[in-house]
Amino acid sequence: MGKKYVMALTGFFLVFFALAHMLGNL
């Protein structure tokens, strides 16, 4: 449990949110 884990998780959610937003606008 370190910053790398938190940053990776945050990055994953950011990508997931961006993809969901793009799919929602199709």
GUKE-627708 format. One line per field, with one value per residue: residue in one letter; x, y, z of N, C-alpha, C in turn; residue number from 1. Coordinates in nm, 4 decimals, always signed. Example, Ala and Ser with C-alpha at 12.3 -4.5 7.8 and 13.67 -1.06 7.14 Angstrom:
BEGIN
doza	c(A | S);
nc1	c(+1.3190 | +1.2850);
nc2	c(-0.5690 | -0.2250);
nc3	c(+0.7800 | +0.7080);
cac1	c(+1.2300 | +1.3670);
cac2	c(-0.4500 | -0.1060);
cac3	c(+0.7800 | +0.7140);
cc1	c(+1.3200 | +1.2900);
cc2	c(-0.3300 | +0.0030);
cc3	c(+0.7800 | +0.7870);
vexdo	c(1 | 2);
//
This chain:
BEGIN
doza	c(M | G | K | K | Y | V | M | A | L | T | G | F | F | L | V | F | F | A | L | A | H | M | L | G | N | L);
nc1	c(+0.0844 | +0.1072 | +0.2058 | +0.2250 | +0.0319 | -0.2037 | -0.1921 | -0.2034 | -0.4559 | -0.6127 | -0.5548 | -0.6615 | -0.9370 | -0.9810 | -0.9396 | -1.1399 | -1.3678 | -1.3483 | -1.3808 | -1.6410 | -1.7798 | -1.7371 | -1.8638 | -2.1204 | -2.1862 | -2.2193);
nc2	c(-0.1201 | +0.1807 | +0.5020 | +0.4493 | +0.2512 | +0.3896 | +0.5923 | +0.4409 | +0.3251 | +0.5564 | +0.6545 | +0.4477 | +0.4723 | +0.7244 | +0.6819 | +0.4916 | +0.6450 | +0.8400 | +0.6826 | +0.5841 | +0.8235 | +0.9023 | +0.6923 | +0.7366 | +0.9618 | +0.8892);
nc3	c(+0.0000 | -0.1178 | -0.2549 | -0.5252 | -0.5670 | -0.5082 | -0.7018 | -0.9365 | -0.9113 | -0.9114 | -1.1674 | -1.3205 | -1.2634 | -1.3689 | -1.6427 | -1.6885 | -1.6278 | -1.8271 | -2.0587 | -2.0155 | -2.0231 | -2.2876 | -2.4244 | -2.3376 | -2.4750 | -2.7338);
cac1	c(+0.0000 | +0.1889 | +0.1577 | +0.2120 | -0.0965 | -0.3085 | -0.1841 | -0.2501 | -0.6004 | -0.6709 | -0.5421 | -0.7572 | -1.0710 | -0.9881 | -0.9562 | -1.2724 | -1.4655 | -1.3389 | -1.4420 | -1.7850 | -1.8309 | -1.7359 | -1.9684 | -2.2493 | -2.2113 | -2.2340);
cac2	c(+0.0000 | +0.3018 | +0.6029 | +0.3875 | +0.1820 | +0.4919 | +0.6598 | +0.3461 | +0.3134 | +0.6829 | +0.6595 | +0.3519 | +0.5295 | +0.8374 | +0.6241 | +0.4297 | +0.7544 | +0.9025 | +0.5902 | +0.5828 | +0.9527 | +0.8998 | +0.5991 | +0.7983 | +1.0708 | +0.8365);
cac3	c(+0.0000 | -0.1257 | -0.3494 | -0.6586 | -0.5709 | -0.5128 | -0.8320 | -1.0379 | -0.8947 | -0.9562 | -1.3132 | -1.3757 | -1.2536 | -1.4621 | -1.7771 | -1.6915 | -1.6315 | -1.9595 | -2.1552 | -1.9897 | -2.0684 | -2.4343 | -2.4681 | -2.3062 | -2.5698 | -2.8696);
cc1	c(+0.0882 | +0.1298 | +0.1381 | +0.0757 | -0.2109 | -0.3107 | -0.2357 | -0.4019 | -0.6703 | -0.6676 | -0.6422 | -0.8980 | -1.0878 | -1.0117 | -1.0958 | -1.3810 | -1.4665 | -1.4055 | -1.5935 | -1.8485 | -1.8396 | -1.8467 | -2.1065 | -2.2858 | -2.2298 | -2.3785);
cc2	c(+0.1255 | +0.3990 | +0.5438 | +0.3214 | +0.2820 | +0.5603 | +0.5694 | +0.3338 | +0.4397 | +0.6926 | +0.5667 | +0.4096 | +0.6467 | +0.7871 | +0.5643 | +0.5363 | +0.8201 | +0.8142 | +0.5886 | +0.7122 | +0.9561 | +0.8089 | +0.6593 | +0.9080 | +1.0213 | +0.8494);
cc3	c(+0.0000 | -0.2251 | -0.4888 | -0.6733 | -0.5850 | -0.6489 | -0.9429 | -1.0321 | -0.9447 | -1.1082 | -1.3796 | -1.3746 | -1.3489 | -1.6036 | -1.7912 | -1.7038 | -1.7688 | -2.0651 | -2.1382 | -2.0403 | -2.2209 | -2.4869 | -2.4445 | -2.4055 | -2.7125 | -2.9166);
vexdo	c(1 | 2 | 3 | 4 | 5 | 6 | 7 | 8 | 9 | 10 | 11 | 12 | 13 | 14 | 15 | 16 | 17 | 18 | 19 | 20 | 21 | 22 | 23 | 24 | 25 | 26);
//
